[in-house]
Amino acid sequence: MPIKFPFSRRRAGPADAWTKCPSCDQQVFNRQLERNLRVCPTCGHHFRMGIGERIELLCDEGSFVERDAGLTSVDPLQFVDQKPYPERIEAAHAKTGLSEAAVWGIGSVDGHPVALGLFDFRFMGGSMGSVVGEKVARCLETALTERIPAVIVAASGGARMQEGTLSLLQLAKTTAPLVRLDEAGVPFVSILTDPTTGGVLASFASLGDVIVAEPRALIGFAGARVASGTVGEELPEGFQTAEFLLEHGFVDLVVPRAELRATLARILRLLPVAVAGDEGLLDGTARAWGPIGALSGFAERVGGAVSETIGIDAQAGAAAGNGNGSREHLAEPPAEAGERR
Amino acid sequence: MTATNEPMTGMSLPAEPPALDQAAIDEAWRRVRLARHAQRPRTLDLVPRIFDDFCELHGDRAFRDDPALVGGPALLDGRPVMVIGHQKGNDTESNIARNFGSAHPEGFRKAQRLMRLADKLGLPVVTFLDTAGAFPGPAAEERGQAEAIASSIKLMTGLQVPIVVVIVGEGGSGGALAIGVGDRVVALENAVYSVISPEGCAAILWRQPEAAPTAAAAMRMTAADQLELGVVDRIVAEPGDGAHTDHDRTAASIKTALREELERLAGLPTDQLLAARYARLRRTGPYRELGEAPVEPAQLPSLRRRLGRILRLPGVPRRPRWSEIWPSGEAATDDEEGA
C-alpha cells in the first residue's frame, strides 16, 4: 500500500498555483507562466491565451478601445437542449467575464492603428454565432471606412450549432467585407492560434493577405477525431498543426508568441494601406510604391510612421531599378517611370 | 443578459418556440430521410430535364477533376447559364465513384473556375446543393479544404452576375455554403439545410449520435423552417410522396422557379445586385444591441500610481488592465462545441 505523506509538496500551495504542461509534463508555476506569455519555459508549448493578455501582447499600452461591447446573443431557434442556449451563454459569461466569444476594437501596434478582432476559445469553444459574426464584419467594415489594416486573432471550434444555419451564414457574412477590402486596398492579417477549426477557418481566417500562426497550434477544417473517424485512416505526423499548414502552403509564417508583436508590426510596415484618392486612381499612381507614391500618401499619413515608409519604398524602388528595364517599365506606373529617367 | 425590450436589429425572430414533442422530432427526421433518399434526383438527373445542351466541364486546372462536384454551361430557355452542383450517386458503386457527393478542395476550386468563367462572360450562375458536407479526410486537409471553401464563398459574394441557389437534397454545412451564396435561395419541399449533420450535432452536444432525430428538430433544418428563418426565399413543392417518385415533375417545378427567379434578377444593374447580395448577408442572424458603455482601456500604472497602490495612498484609483478584465484562466476543455 502506498504511503501518503500528509505534507507533500503538492499541498503546499493553493491547488491552482501550478499548471501541468500537456507537452512536456512539467509542472509550471502559474505566475511564471504568465510572465512568460503563457509559454512553457521548459519546452516552449504555447498555452491558450485569453483576450485580455492578447491585447496587452499585441497593442501599444493603453491604445485599445473596445467597440460594440453591447452586442449580445439571442436564441433565434429557441434551441431545445438539456441546458438551454441562453444558460450556456450565461455560464460562459460567468467563466470568462466576456459577453461573447469575440471582442473587437481599435488599437495600435507599434504606432500603426489597426481594427483588431480577438476570439476566446473558452467562451463556448470560441464558436461563431450571429454576434461573433457581426463583430467580425463590423471590424472589417471599420477597417475599410477608416482605411486602417484589419487584424483578427482567431481561436474557434467553428460555427455555433445552437444558431443552426444562421451561424453557417456567418461564414458568408464575415467573408463578404473582404471583397471590399481588396477593392479598397486595405490589408487584412489573420492570426491563427490554438485551436482554429471548422467554420471560422473555412471563412475569413483562411483569407488573410498574410496568415500568421502560433507554433504547434491545431488548425484544420474538421476536428482530427472527425477526420480519422470518418475515413478510418492513420493520420500523418503533425497533422493539422501550424507547421503542417506552413509546409502545405496555407500559412505564411509560424511565429513564436514572444516575436508575434514585432512580426505583426513588421507586416503592417511592409504592407501599408494603399494610397487612396481619385487623382491617384486616374493616373495610375493609386498603388504606386515608389517615392512619388509615398509622397502623395504623405498628406494622409501625417503623424504616422512616414519616415519608415519612405525608407522602405526607396529601397524597393532601387531594387527594381537594377532589374530588367522593360519589366520595370511594365511593373511601374507611367508617372514614376518618367521620374526615374 | 439584461433588458428584453431593446430594439432588435437584424432579422425578426420566430414568434413561437417550436414544440419539441415526439411529433416534431418524427416530422423533422422524416424530412431528413427524404432528403437523403437513395432515389432522390441528383444534379445530373435534373440538369438534362431542366436545361438544354449541358456541356460538363472538368477539372480545377491544378490537381484533378473531382467527380463529387459537377458543372458547366447549359441553356435555359435558349439563354446560357453556368450550372454547378454537388453530385451524389444512386447506388453503392456510383456513390463510391462520386465520394457520396462530398467534394475535396479541387471540387470547390473547379466550381470557382467555372464561376470566374461565368463572371467573365456575364452568365447567370445556378447551383444545386446536395451534399452531407465537404470531405473531412486527411487528403482534403492537406490540400486546404478550409481555404477552398472560404475562397469559394468570397468569390460568390463578389460575383458580378446573378446567382440562384437550389437546395435539392441535403444542404450540409460549409461544403454546401461553398456553392450556396446567392441572390435567391430556393429549396425543394423536402430538402434540409444545416450547420452540421444531425448526427454530428447530437454527438458533440449530447455525446449520443442516436439522438440525431432530436438534433434535426432542434436545429430546425427543414425547408419550411429555413423559409421562416429567412435563409431560404422560396419553396418548390415536390410531386406525390417526394421528389424520388417523379424526377420529371420535380425538374419541371424547379425549372419554373428558376425561370421566374432569373427573370426577376436579370433586370437589376450589377451594382444594385451586389449591394442587395451584401445587404442580405449582412442582415443574417439576429442579435441584441445594448447601448452599453465600452469597457475602459487599461493602462500600465505610472510609478506614482504603482507606489500609491502598494502604499494604498488615497486618491490613487485602481485601473484594471485588460488581462484582469478578461483573464486567460485555466485551460479550456477540448470538448467545447463548434462546427
Boltz contact constraints between the chains, C-beta under 6 A:
constraints:
  - contact:
      token1: [A, 49]
      token2: [B, 328]
      max_distance: 6.0
  - contact:
      token1: [A, 50]
      token2: [B, 326]
      max_distance: 6.0
  - contact:
      token1: [A, 50]
      token2: [B, 327]
      max_distance: 6.0
  - contact:
      token1: [A, 50]
      token2: [B, 328]
      max_distance: 6.0
  - contact:
      token1: [A, 51]
      token2: [B, 326]
      max_distance: 6.0
  - contact:
      token1: [A, 52]
      token2: [B, 322]
      max_distance: 6.0
  - contact:
      token1: [A, 52]
      token2: [B, 323]
      max_distance: 6.0
  - contact:
      token1: [A, 52]
      token2: [B, 325]
      max_distance: 6.0
  - contact:
      token1: [A, 52]
      token2: [B, 326]
      max_distance: 6.0
  - contact:
      token1: [A, 53]
      token2: [B, 323]
      max_distance: 6.0
  - contact:
      token1: [A, 53]
      token2: [B, 328]
      max_distance: 6.0
  - contact:
      token1: [A, 55]
      token2: [B, 322]
      max_distance: 6.0
  - contact:
      token1: [A, 56]
      token2: [B, 322]
      max_distance: 6.0
  - contact:
      token1: [A, 56]
      token2: [B, 323]
      max_distance: 6.0
  - contact:
      token1: [A, 61]
      token2: [B, 300]
      max_distance: 6.0
  - contact:
      token1: [A, 62]
      token2: [B, 297]
      max_distance: 6.0
  - contact:
      token1: [A, 62]
      token2: [B, 299]
      max_distance: 6.0
  - contact:
      token1: [A, 64]
      token2: [B, 297]
      max_distance: 6.0
  - contact:
      token1: [A, 65]
      token2: [B, 297]
      max_distance: 6.0
  - contact:
      token1: [A, 66]
      token2: [B, 294]
      max_distance: 6.0
  - contact:
      token1: [A, 66]
      token2: [B, 295]
      max_distance: 6.0
  - contact:
      token1: [A, 69]
      token2: [B, 292]
      max_distance: 6.0
  - contact:
      token1: [A, 69]
      token2: [B, 294]
      max_distance: 6.0
  - contact:
      token1: [A, 70]
      token2: [B, 289]
      max_distance: 6.0
  - contact:
      token1: [A, 70]
      token2: [B, 290]
      max_distance: 6.0
  - contact:
      token1: [A, 70]
      token2: [B, 291]
      max_distance: 6.0
  - contact:
      token1: [A, 70]
      token2: [B, 292]
      max_distance: 6.0
  - contact:
      token1: [A, 71]
      token2: [B, 287]
      max_distance: 6.0
  - contact:
      token1: [A, 71]
      token2: [B, 289]
      max_distance: 6.0
  - contact:
      token1: [A, 72]
      token2: [B, 288]
      max_distance: 6.0
  - contact:
      token1: [A, 74]
      token2: [B, 286]
      max_distance: 6.0
  - contact:
      token1: [A, 74]
      token2: [B, 288]
      max_distance: 6.0
  - contact:
      token1: [A, 76]
      token2: [B, 13]
      max_distance: 6.0
  - contact:
      token1: [A, 76]
      token2: [B, 286]
      max_distance: 6.0
  - contact:
      token1: [A, 77]
      token2: [B, 220]
      max_distance: 6.0
  - contact:
      token1: [A, 78]
      token2: [B, 17]
      max_distance: 6.0
  - contact:
      token1: [A, 79]
      token2: [B, 218]
      max_distance: 6.0
  - contact:
      token1: [A, 80]
      token2: [B, 20]
      max_distance: 6.0
  - contact:
      token1: [A, 80]
      token2: [B, 218]
      max_distance: 6.0
  - contact:
      token1: [A, 97]
      token2: [B, 326]
      max_distance: 6.0
  - contact:
      token1: [A, 98]
      token2: [B, 326]
      max_distance: 6.0
  - contact:
      token1: [A, 121]
      token2: [B, 332]
      max_distance: 6.0
  - contact:
      token1: [A, 122]
      token2: [B, 332]
      max_distance: 6.0
  - contact:
      token1: [A, 125]
      token2: [B, 336]
      max_distance: 6.0
  - contact:
      token1: [A, 125]
      token2: [B, 337]
      max_distance: 6.0
  - contact:
      token1: [A, 125]
      token2: [B, 338]
      max_distance: 6.0
  - contact:
      token1: [A, 127]
      token2: [B, 337]
      max_distance: 6.0
  - contact:
      token1: [A, 127]
      token2: [B, 338]
      max_distance: 6.0
  - contact:
      token1: [A, 130]
      token2: [B, 285]
      max_distance: 6.0
  - contact:
      token1: [A, 130]
      token2: [B, 287]
      max_distance: 6.0
  - contact:
      token1: [A, 131]
      token2: [B, 287]
      max_distance: 6.0
  - contact:
      token1: [A, 133]
      token2: [B, 285]
      max_distance: 6.0
  - contact:
      token1: [A, 134]
      token2: [B, 287]
      max_distance: 6.0
  - contact:
      token1: [A, 157]
      token2: [B, 336]
      max_distance: 6.0
  - contact:
      token1: [A, 157]
      token2: [B, 338]
      max_distance: 6.0
  - contact:
      token1: [A, 158]
      token2: [B, 338]
      max_distance: 6.0
  - contact:
      token1: [A, 158]
      token2: [B, 339]
      max_distance: 6.0
  - contact:
      token1: [A, 159]
      token2: [B, 195]
      max_distance: 6.0
  - contact:
      token1: [A, 159]
      token2: [B, 339]
      max_distance: 6.0
  - contact:
      token1: [A, 161]
      token2: [B, 195]
      max_distance: 6.0
  - contact:
      token1: [A, 161]
      token2: [B, 196]
      max_distance: 6.0
  - contact:
      token1: [A, 161]
      token2: [B, 201]
      max_distance: 6.0
  - contact:
      token1: [A, 161]
      token2: [B, 337]
      max_distance: 6.0
  - contact:
      token1: [A, 161]
      token2: [B, 339]
      max_distance: 6.0
  - contact:
      token1: [A, 164]
      token2: [B, 195]
      max_distance: 6.0
  - contact:
      token1: [A, 164]
      token2: [B, 219]
      max_distance: 6.0
  - contact:
      token1: [A, 164]
      token2: [B, 220]
      max_distance: 6.0
  - contact:
      token1: [A, 165]
      token2: [B, 193]
      max_distance: 6.0
  - contact:
      token1: [A, 165]
      token2: [B, 195]
      max_distance: 6.0
  - contact:
      token1: [A, 165]
      token2: [B, 231]
      max_distance: 6.0
  - contact:
      token1: [A, 166]
      token2: [B, 285]
      max_distance: 6.0
  - contact:
      token1: [A, 167]
      token2: [B, 195]
      max_distance: 6.0
  - contact:
      token1: [A, 168]
      token2: [B, 177]
      max_distance: 6.0
  - contact:
      token1: [A, 168]
      token2: [B, 195]
      max_distance: 6.0
  - contact:
      token1: [A, 169]
      token2: [B, 284]
      max_distance: 6.0
  - contact:
      token1: [A, 171]
      token2: [B, 153]
      max_distance: 6.0
  - contact:
      token1: [A, 171]
      token2: [B, 177]
      max_distance: 6.0
  - contact:
      token1: [A, 172]
      token2: [B, 153]
      max_distance: 6.0
  - contact:
      token1: [A, 172]
      token2: [B, 181]
      max_distance: 6.0
  - contact:
      token1: [A, 172]
      token2: [B, 281]
      max_distance: 6.0
  - contact:
      token1: [A, 173]
      token2: [B, 281]
      max_distance: 6.0
  - contact:
      token1: [A, 173]
      token2: [B, 284]
      max_distance: 6.0
  - contact:
      token1: [A, 175]
      token2: [B, 153]
      max_distance: 6.0
  - contact:
      token1: [A, 175]
      token2: [B, 154]
      max_distance: 6.0
  - contact:
      token1: [A, 175]
      token2: [B, 157]
      max_distance: 6.0
  - contact:
      token1: [A, 176]
      token2: [B, 157]
      max_distance: 6.0
  - contact:
      token1: [A, 176]
      token2: [B, 278]
      max_distance: 6.0
  - contact:
      token1: [A, 176]
      token2: [B, 281]
      max_distance: 6.0
  - contact:
      token1: [A, 178]
      token2: [B, 154]
      max_distance: 6.0
  - contact:
      token1: [A, 179]
      token2: [B, 157]
      max_distance: 6.0
  - contact:
      token1: [A, 179]
      token2: [B, 158]
      max_distance: 6.0
  - contact:
      token1: [A, 198]
      token2: [B, 338]
      max_distance: 6.0
  - contact:
      token1: [A, 198]
      token2: [B, 339]
      max_distance: 6.0
  - contact:
      token1: [A, 199]
      token2: [B, 174]
      max_distance: 6.0
  - contact:
      token1: [A, 201]
      token2: [B, 146]
      max_distance: 6.0
  - contact:
      token1: [A, 202]
      token2: [B, 146]
      max_distance: 6.0
  - contact:
      token1: [A, 202]
      token2: [B, 149]
      max_distance: 6.0
  - contact:
      token1: [A, 202]
      token2: [B, 150]
      max_distance: 6.0
  - contact:
      token1: [A, 202]
      token2: [B, 174]
      max_distance: 6.0
  - contact:
      token1: [A, 203]
      token2: [B, 150]
      max_distance: 6.0
  - contact:
      token1: [A, 206]
      token2: [B, 146]
      max_distance: 6.0
  - contact:
      token1: [A, 206]
      token2: [B, 147]
      max_distance: 6.0
  - contact:
      token1: [A, 206]
      token2: [B, 150]
      max_distance: 6.0
  - contact:
      token1: [A, 207]
      token2: [B, 150]
      max_distance: 6.0
  - contact:
      token1: [A, 207]
      token2: [B, 154]
      max_distance: 6.0
  - contact:
      token1: [A, 220]
      token2: [B, 141]
      max_distance: 6.0
  - contact:
      token1: [A, 221]
      token2: [B, 141]
      max_distance: 6.0
  - contact:
      token1: [A, 221]
      token2: [B, 145]
      max_distance: 6.0
  - contact:
      token1: [A, 221]
      token2: [B, 146]
      max_distance: 6.0
  - contact:
      token1: [A, 222]
      token2: [B, 136]
      max_distance: 6.0
  - contact:
      token1: [A, 226]
      token2: [B, 136]
      max_distance: 6.0
  - contact:
      token1: [A, 227]
      token2: [B, 136]
      max_distance: 6.0
  - contact:
      token1: [A, 230]
      token2: [B, 136]
      max_distance: 6.0
  - contact:
      token1: [A, 231]
      token2: [B, 137]
      max_distance: 6.0
  - contact:
      token1: [A, 233]
      token2: [B, 138]
      max_distance: 6.0
  - contact:
      token1: [A, 235]
      token2: [B, 138]
      max_distance: 6.0
  - contact:
      token1: [A, 248]
      token2: [B, 142]
      max_distance: 6.0
  - contact:
      token1: [A, 250]
      token2: [B, 144]
      max_distance: 6.0
  - contact:
      token1: [A, 250]
      token2: [B, 147]
      max_distance: 6.0
